[in-house]
């Protein structure tokens, strides 16, 4: 047994050196490992009693999983269950390598389904509370990919993900915050989650991120607010929590996607009598008018509808909108990376 482990350790170390010594042939080396039937012994080493050997094997499997074909090969050879089991390891470095590998695997649509069916959600959700920031990032990025499929929403909620995802919106790691925002964006398309986000105090966290230094995070959070604004009960909440001035700020910004989401959220908020005064007070009219000329029909319609909804105040400022429409559908789902 000692001889076997020593040989396998030597094998993994050599594979490791080969993979990392020349990035220019990385994909070729991964293919050679598969062709040489090296995946099975590597997967077997994940059950080694020696954490150092496990980590070496994981590092190699992580590299293999970075290639689309390698992901399929790794799952076909039975690596998924061993990787999921390693997520529960008490060793942080093993958790990190396993989570990074599963993150790569989750980029494949078919493998995402297997991750859910094979029980990956619970350990992934548990890792959201890890004190290891890279582990958190890998876990939440994987969940962001899994939330792309609405059929997984119930399982994700049952695994207890929502409270941890909301906490990650305050993470010092900007990448983690972005992926948590993607999860919230994707999950908030359902009525049940809309209500839970508000009930659990997630609304001010999402609103605060409209000021994020990361443009994509601002967009994802604007989509969350757009989705939440579909519920009439949230019209007053959004105003009370200070969302309106930040949504108006997005209209003044340069990012078209942020503008598109913010204006629809404002349109829905403006449906509540009394909110029109707040929108005008926070500079909404001069931010809305230029949107009428954007070559984006949905944005034009939302801007027009908002201006009509605040028409009582608009008349005093001599701005005359064109037409009115009601609530707009929720935003689209978005993938992690």
C-alpha positions as CSV (number, residue, x, y, z in Angstrom):
1,X,0.0,0.0,0.0
2,X,2.9,2.4,0.8
3,X,4.5,1.7,-2.5
4,X,1.1,2.3,-4.3
5,X,0.6,5.7,-2.7
6,X,4.2,6.7,-3.3
7,X,3.9,5.8,-7.0
8,X,0.6,7.6,-7.3
9,X,2.0,10.7,-5.6
10,X,4.9,10.7,-8.0
11,X,2.4,10.4,-10.9
12,X,0.3,13.3,-9.8
13,X,3.3,15.5,-9.1
14,X,4.6,14.9,-12.6
15,X,1.2,15.7,-14.1
16,X,1.0,18.8,-12.0
17,X,4.4,20.0,-13.1
18,X,3.6,19.3,-16.7
19,X,0.3,21.2,-16.6
20,X,1.7,24.2,-14.8
21,X,5.1,24.5,-16.5
22,X,3.8,25.7,-19.9
23,X,0.5,27.5,-20.1
24,X,0.7,27.6,-23.9
25,X,0.1,23.8,-24.1
26,X,-2.3,23.6,-21.2
27,X,-5.2,22.3,-23.2
28,X,-3.1,19.7,-25.0
29,X,-1.8,18.4,-21.7
30,X,-5.3,18.1,-20.3
31,X,-6.3,16.1,-23.4
32,X,-3.3,13.9,-23.0
33,X,-4.3,13.0,-19.5
34,X,-7.7,12.0,-20.7
35,X,-6.3,10.0,-23.5
36,X,-3.9,8.2,-21.2
37,X,-6.8,7.2,-19.0
38,X,-5.4,9.3,-16.2
39,X,-8.7,10.6,-14.9
40,X,-9.7,7.5,-13.0
41,X,-6.6,7.3,-10.9
42,X,-6.8,11.0,-10.2
43,X,-10.4,10.7,-9.1
44,X,-9.4,7.8,-6.9
45,X,-6.7,9.9,-5.2
46,X,-9.5,12.2,-3.9
47,X,-10.1,9.5,-1.3
48,X,-6.5,9.3,-0.3
49,X,-5.8,9.7,3.5
50,X,-3.1,12.1,2.6
51,X,-4.4,15.7,2.1
52,X,-1.3,16.7,0.1
53,X,-2.0,13.9,-2.4
54,X,-5.7,14.9,-2.6
55,X,-4.7,18.5,-3.3
56,X,-2.3,17.6,-6.1
57,X,-5.0,15.5,-7.7
58,X,-7.6,18.3,-7.3
59,X,-5.3,20.8,-8.9
60,X,-4.9,18.7,-11.9
61,X,-8.6,17.9,-12.1
62,X,-9.3,21.6,-11.8
63,X,-7.2,22.3,-14.9
64,X,-8.9,19.5,-16.8
65,X,-12.3,20.9,-15.9
66,X,-11.3,24.3,-17.4
67,X,-11.7,22.7,-20.8
68,X,-15.2,22.0,-22.1
69,X,-14.4,18.5,-23.3
70,X,-12.5,17.9,-20.0
71,X,-15.7,18.6,-18.0
72,X,-17.6,16.0,-19.9
73,X,-14.8,13.5,-19.5
74,X,-14.4,14.1,-15.8
75,X,-18.1,13.6,-15.1
76,X,-18.3,10.5,-17.3
77,X,-15.5,8.9,-15.4
78,X,-17.4,9.4,-12.1
79,X,-15.6,12.4,-10.7
80,X,-18.7,14.4,-9.7
81,X,-19.6,12.5,-6.5
82,X,-16.0,12.5,-5.3
83,X,-15.7,16.3,-5.9
84,X,-19.0,16.9,-4.1
85,X,-17.8,14.8,-1.2
86,X,-14.6,16.9,-1.1
87,X,-16.6,20.1,-0.7
88,X,-17.3,18.8,2.9
89,X,-13.6,18.4,3.6
90,X,-12.4,20.1,6.9
91,X,-9.3,21.2,5.0
92,X,-9.8,24.7,3.5
93,X,-7.3,24.2,0.6
94,X,-9.2,21.0,-0.5
95,X,-12.5,22.8,-0.2
96,X,-11.2,25.6,-2.4
97,X,-9.8,23.3,-5.1
98,X,-13.0,21.2,-5.2
99,X,-15.2,24.3,-5.3
100,X,-13.2,25.8,-8.1
101,X,-13.4,22.5,-10.1
102,X,-17.2,22.3,-9.6
103,X,-17.4,26.0,-10.6
104,X,-15.8,25.1,-13.9
105,X,-18.2,22.1,-14.3
106,X,-21.2,24.2,-13.7
107,X,-20.6,26.1,-16.9
108,X,-21.9,23.0,-18.7
109,X,-25.7,23.0,-18.9
110,X,-26.1,19.2,-18.6
111,X,-23.6,19.0,-15.7
112,X,-25.6,21.7,-13.9
113,X,-28.5,19.3,-13.8
114,X,-26.3,16.6,-12.4
115,X,-24.9,18.8,-9.7
116,X,-28.4,19.4,-8.4
117,X,-29.5,15.8,-8.6
118,X,-26.3,14.5,-7.0
119,X,-26.7,16.7,-4.0
120,X,-24.2,19.5,-4.5
121,X,-26.5,22.3,-3.4
122,X,-26.3,21.7,0.3
123,X,-22.5,21.7,0.6
124,X,-22.3,24.6,-1.8
125,X,-24.7,26.6,0.3
126,X,-22.7,25.7,3.4
127,X,-19.5,27.0,1.8
128,X,-21.2,30.4,1.3
129,X,-20.5,31.0,5.0
130,X,-16.8,29.9,4.7
131,X,-14.2,32.3,6.2
132,X,-12.1,31.5,3.1
133,X,-13.0,34.2,0.6
134,X,-12.0,32.2,-2.6
135,X,-14.1,29.3,-1.4
136,X,-17.1,31.7,-1.0
137,X,-16.5,33.1,-4.5
138,X,-16.3,29.7,-6.1
139,X,-19.4,28.5,-4.3
140,X,-21.5,31.5,-5.1
141,X,-20.4,31.5,-8.8
142,X,-21.5,27.9,-9.1
143,X,-24.9,28.8,-7.7
144,X,-25.1,31.7,-10.1
145,X,-24.7,29.3,-12.9
146,X,-27.2,26.9,-11.4
147,X,-29.8,29.6,-10.9
148,X,-29.9,30.1,-14.7
149,X,-32.4,27.3,-14.8
150,X,-35.6,28.3,-13.0
151,X,-36.4,24.7,-12.3
152,X,-33.6,24.7,-9.7
153,X,-35.1,27.6,-7.7
154,X,-37.1,25.5,-5.3
155,X,-34.2,23.2,-4.5
156,X,-31.9,26.2,-4.0
157,X,-34.3,27.8,-1.5
158,X,-34.8,24.5,0.3
159,X,-31.1,24.3,0.7
160,X,-31.3,27.5,2.6
161,X,-29.3,29.7,0.2
162,X,-31.2,33.0,0.3
163,X,-30.0,34.3,3.8
164,X,-26.4,33.5,2.9
165,X,-26.7,35.1,-0.5
166,X,-28.0,38.3,1.0
167,X,-25.1,38.3,3.5
168,X,-22.6,38.0,0.6
169,X,-24.0,41.2,-0.9
170,X,-21.8,42.8,1.8
171,X,-18.7,40.8,1.1
172,X,-15.4,42.7,0.7
173,X,-14.7,40.6,-2.4
174,X,-16.3,42.4,-5.4
175,X,-16.5,39.2,-7.5
176,X,-18.4,37.5,-4.7
177,X,-20.8,40.4,-4.5
178,X,-21.4,40.3,-8.2
179,X,-22.2,36.6,-8.3
180,X,-24.4,36.9,-5.2
181,X,-26.2,39.7,-7.1
182,X,-26.6,37.4,-10.1
183,X,-28.2,34.8,-7.9
184,X,-30.6,37.3,-6.5
185,X,-31.4,38.6,-10.0
186,X,-32.2,35.1,-11.2
187,X,-34.1,34.0,-8.1
188,X,-36.1,37.2,-7.9
189,X,-38.2,36.3,-11.0
190,X,-40.5,34.2,-8.8
191,X,-43.2,35.7,-6.5
192,X,-42.1,33.6,-3.5
193,X,-38.6,34.9,-3.6
194,X,-39.6,38.5,-4.1
195,X,-41.6,38.3,-0.9
196,X,-38.7,36.6,1.0
197,X,-36.1,39.1,-0.1
198,X,-38.2,41.9,1.4
199,X,-39.2,39.9,4.5
200,X,-35.6,39.0,5.3
201,X,-34.3,42.5,5.0
202,X,-32.7,42.2,1.6
203,X,-34.1,45.3,0.0
204,X,-31.7,47.9,1.5
205,X,-28.8,45.6,0.7
206,X,-29.8,45.5,-3.0
207,X,-30.5,49.2,-3.1
208,X,-27.1,50.0,-1.6
209,X,-25.4,48.2,-4.4
210,X,-26.8,50.5,-7.0
211,X,-23.7,52.5,-6.0
212,X,-21.3,49.6,-6.5
213,X,-18.0,50.4,-8.2
214,X,-18.8,47.4,-10.5
215,X,-21.1,48.3,-13.3
216,X,-22.4,44.7,-13.8
217,X,-23.3,44.5,-10.1
218,X,-25.3,47.7,-10.5
219,X,-27.1,46.2,-13.4
220,X,-27.9,43.0,-11.6
221,X,-29.3,44.9,-8.6
222,X,-31.3,47.2,-10.8
223,X,-32.9,44.0,-12.3
224,X,-33.7,42.8,-8.8
225,X,-35.4,46.0,-8.0
226,X,-37.2,45.9,-11.3
227,X,-38.5,42.4,-10.4
228,X,-39.4,43.5,-6.9
229,X,-41.2,46.6,-8.2
230,X,-43.7,44.4,-10.0
231,X,-45.4,43.8,-6.6
232,X,-47.6,46.8,-5.7
233,X,-46.7,46.3,-2.0
234,X,-43.1,47.2,-2.8
235,X,-43.8,50.5,-4.4
236,X,-43.9,52.3,-1.1
237,X,-41.1,50.2,0.3
238,X,-38.7,51.1,-2.5
239,X,-39.4,54.8,-1.9
240,X,-39.0,54.5,1.9
241,X,-35.7,52.6,1.5
242,X,-34.3,55.3,-0.7
243,X,-34.3,53.5,-4.0
244,X,-35.6,56.4,-6.2
245,X,-32.6,58.8,-6.1
246,X,-30.2,55.9,-6.9
247,X,-32.4,54.6,-9.7
248,X,-32.5,58.2,-11.1
249,X,-28.7,58.3,-10.8
250,X,-28.5,55.2,-13.1
251,X,-30.6,57.1,-15.7
252,X,-27.9,59.8,-15.7
253,X,-25.1,57.2,-16.1
254,X,-23.5,55.9,-19.3
255,X,-24.5,52.3,-19.0
256,X,-27.4,51.5,-21.3
257,X,-28.3,48.2,-19.5
258,X,-28.5,50.0,-16.1
259,X,-30.7,52.7,-17.7
260,X,-33.0,50.1,-19.2
261,X,-33.6,48.3,-15.8
262,X,-33.8,51.4,-13.7
263,X,-36.4,53.1,-15.9
264,X,-38.7,50.1,-15.7
265,X,-38.4,50.0,-11.9
266,X,-39.2,53.7,-11.8
267,X,-42.2,53.1,-14.0
268,X,-43.6,50.6,-11.7
269,X,-42.9,52.7,-8.6
270,X,-44.6,55.6,-10.2
271,X,-47.9,53.6,-10.3
272,X,-48.4,54.4,-6.6
273,X,-50.1,57.7,-5.9
274,X,-47.8,60.0,-4.0
275,X,-44.6,58.5,-5.4
276,X,-44.6,60.9,-8.4
277,X,-43.7,63.7,-6.1
278,X,-40.6,61.8,-4.9
279,X,-39.5,61.0,-8.5
280,X,-39.8,64.6,-9.6
281,X,-38.1,65.8,-6.4
282,X,-35.1,63.5,-7.0
283,X,-34.5,64.8,-10.5
284,X,-36.5,62.2,-12.4
285,X,-37.9,64.4,-15.2
286,X,-34.6,65.7,-16.7
287,X,-33.3,62.1,-16.5
288,X,-36.3,60.6,-18.2
289,X,-36.8,62.9,-21.1
290,X,-33.5,62.0,-22.9
291,X,-34.6,58.4,-22.8
292,X,-37.4,59.1,-25.2
293,X,-34.9,59.4,-28.0
294,X,-33.0,56.2,-27.2
295,X,-33.4,53.5,-30.0
296,X,-34.8,51.0,-27.5
297,X,-38.6,50.7,-27.6
298,X,-38.9,49.2,-24.1
299,X,-36.9,52.1,-22.6
300,X,-38.8,54.6,-24.6
301,X,-42.1,53.1,-23.5
302,X,-41.1,52.9,-19.8
303,X,-39.8,56.5,-19.8
304,X,-43.1,57.7,-21.5
305,X,-45.2,55.7,-19.0
306,X,-43.3,57.2,-16.0
307,X,-43.7,60.7,-17.3
308,X,-47.4,60.2,-17.8
309,X,-47.7,58.7,-14.3
310,X,-46.1,61.8,-12.8
311,X,-48.2,64.1,-15.1
312,X,-49.7,66.1,-12.3
313,X,-46.2,67.4,-11.3
314,X,-45.0,67.5,-14.9
315,X,-47.7,70.0,-15.9
316,X,-46.3,72.4,-13.5
317,X,-42.9,72.1,-15.2
318,X,-44.4,72.1,-18.8
319,X,-43.2,68.7,-19.9
320,X,-45.8,66.7,-21.8
321,X,-45.3,63.0,-22.3
322,X,-46.8,60.9,-25.0
323,X,-48.5,57.8,-23.6
324,X,-49.1,55.5,-20.7
325,X,-48.6,51.8,-20.1
326,X,-48.8,49.5,-17.0
327,X,-46.3,47.2,-15.3
328,X,-43.5,45.6,-17.3
329,X,-42.4,42.0,-17.0
330,X,-39.4,41.0,-14.8
331,X,-35.9,41.1,-16.2
332,X,-34.1,38.1,-17.7
333,X,-31.9,35.6,-16.0
334,X,-28.1,36.0,-16.1
335,X,-25.3,33.5,-15.8
336,X,-22.2,33.5,-13.5
337,X,-18.7,32.9,-14.6
